[in-house]
């Protein structure tokens, strides 16, 4: 009986994967920062959906936001598109994710903190296309780069390198793939 109550409590604690038309309309009114990193307070936003493992719904929310939401700056569009890349990869659609990743190369100057976005994108693209040499080049570049965000992204590429022969969803989350 206790197991049944625990299962019911857990079931109600985790929101279902759903994206209604009302959710889409509400998302369109959000600023980029609200939509992109809204998390708990905005459960219908793309990032929040993906954090719950609702990848298809997250992609639908992100695509709708890009088409019908507010006018975004280029870096904001790239960020939303990048999250679509990760959601596709998490669904096992790595070829499609790689094609979309190629569209996120940024021609703008790096931000003040020197984050090397393009090298990170190329590293993940290397993983998705199983181009080990590209992943290794990107990892070496980011490992040598200064900046906190470059360090975070280098850590993610180390995970992908450690579990190169596994699907993205496993390499990105399995504790066995954690970089030493």
PyMOL commands that set and color helices and strands:
alter all, ss='L'
color gray80, all
select helices_A, chain A and resi 2-13+21-28+32-37+39-42+46-51+55-68+74-90+94-104+117-128+132-144+148-162+168-173+175-177
alter helices_A, ss='H'
color red, helices_A
deselect
rebuild
show_as cartoon
